[in-house]
Amino acid sequence: MADLDNFGNATPAAAPRHSDFWMREMPYLVILIMTACGVGYVSLTRQPIALYWQLMAIVIAIICIVVGWPEARDTSRRWRLIWRQVLHWGAFLLAMYLVFLPSVQAIANIDSTGLIILLILALSTFVAGVHIGSWRMCANGIVMGLAVPTVAWLDQSALILTLILIVVLALAGAVIWYRLRG
């Protein structure tokens, strides 16, 4: 579609702004980068980081509310969105708390605890994406879920896992950018 200039001549329509694209995708990239950093840290140090995963759950809950907000057009739907996300992520935090109980830690080692937390986080992210109708959030959950067997397989190679995730993110960004341009 063409726009008209001041003289009535047709001018090409403005190209979509790439900054708008990156602003839309930024929350999802932040989640993936935070996941990669958490997985890398746990794999490298062999120490659980419950506080990090708790903070990440809160960040994802806030992102889910922000993403779902435009679809919730009236006050009751917005409150429903907020309460659903609070209850959803509260359940995740409770499940994480249960994993870190001393009785559970007596039979689970550091590696398995990290994988269990990542798996619960992946499932929670996917289900949150279903609740808010966001395929991008669901995709984040799937990527997190795929990281679980990857971490188990590359247990000694946290740096390789982080590099693979960066390459995948870069390729996905390049494909999306190419499609928007073409």
N, C-alpha and C positions, 0 to 999 in steps of 0.2 A: 504494500500500500504506500502511496506517495503522499507527501504533505505539499501544501502550496506555500511558496514564499510570498514576500510582500508584493510582488509583481504578478501574481497569479500563475507563475510557472511551477511545474511539478518538480519536487525535489525528493530524493530517496528518503524513505522513512528512516528514522534514527535507529541505529543498531542497538540491540539489547546491551545494557551496560554490564560488564563483567564484574564490577564491584557488587552489583545487586546479587549476582549469582553466588559470589563468595560469602556474602553476608547471609544468604539463605542456607548455605551448606556449612557454615562455620560451626554451629552447635554440634552437628553430627561428626565433623572432623575432630572437634575438641574431645568428644567422647572416645573416639578411636585412638587418638593420641594418648589420652589419659590411660586407656586400657593397655596400650603398648608399653607405656612407662611403668605401670604397676606390675605387669607380667614380667617385664625385664628386670625390675628391681627384686621381685620375689625370686626369680630364677637365679639371679646373680648372688644375692645375699643369703638365700635360704632361710629368711625370716618372714613370718606373717606380718602383714601391715593392715590390721583390722581398721585402724582409724582412716587410712587412705581409702579403702573400699567403702567405708561408711560415708565419707565426704563425697566420694564419687556417686554413690546412690542419691545423695541429696542434690548434687549437681544435675544428674539425669532427671530426677523428679521435677526440678525447676524447668529444665529444658522441655520436658513433656508438657508441663502446664503452659509454657509460652507457645509451643507448637500447636497445642490443642485450643488455645484461647480464641483465635479467629473463628473457629467452627462453632464455638459456644456463644451464640448470639445474644442470649438474654441472661439475666442474673442467676436464675435457677440452674441453668445449664453450666454456667461458670462455676458455681459452688459445687455442683455435682462433679465437674472435672477436677476441681481442687481436692475434694474429699476422696474421690476414687484414687487419685495419684498418691495422696497422703496414706491411705490405707494400703495400697499396693506396695509402696516402697517401705512402709512400716513393717509389712509382712516380710519383705526381703531382709530388713535390718534385724528382725527377730530371728529369722532363719540363720543369719550370719552369727548372731549372738549364740545360738544353740551350737553351731559348729565350733565356736571357740570355748565352750564349756570345758572345764578340766576333765570331766568324765569322757568326753568325746576326744579331747586331745591326748588322752592316755592311750587310745588305740589308733589315732591318726598321726602321721608324721607331717612335717612342714610342707613337703611337696604335695601330698594329697590334700591338705587343708587349703593350700593356695588354689589348687585345681577345683576343689568343691566350691569355694567362694566365687571363682571366675565363672563356673558353670551356673550357679544360682544367679549371678549378676547377668549373665547372658540370657537366661530364661526370663528373668524379670524385665530386661530391656525389650526383648521380643514381645512379651505380653503387653507391656506398656505401649508399644507401637501399635499393637492390635487395638487396644482400648482407645487410643486417640486417632486411629486411622492413618498412621504415618508409615508408609512403606520404607522410608529412610531409617526410622527408628527400628523397625523390624530387621532391616538389613544390618544395622549395627549389632543387634542381638545375635544374628546368624554369624557375623564375623567373629564376635566374641566367643560364641559356641565353638566355632571351628578352631579358635585359638587353643581350646582345651586339649584336644589330641595333639595339636602341633607342639604345645609346650611339653606334653608328656614325651613326645617323640624327640624333641630337641632340648631335652632337659638341661644339658650342659651348655647350650648355645643361645643364651639370652640375646647376645648381640646379633646373631644371625636372624633370630625371630624378629627383633626390632627392625632390622634392615629390610626383611621381607615385607613387613607391614608397611613400612615407609614406601617401598617400591610399589606395592599394591595400591596404596593411597594415591601415589603420584600417577600411576597408570589410570586409575579410576577418574582422577581429576582431569587428566589429559583427554580421556575419552569423552567425558561430559563437556569439557571446554570445546573440543572439536565438534561435537554435535550441536552445541549452541551457536557456533560460528557458521556451520554449514547448513 
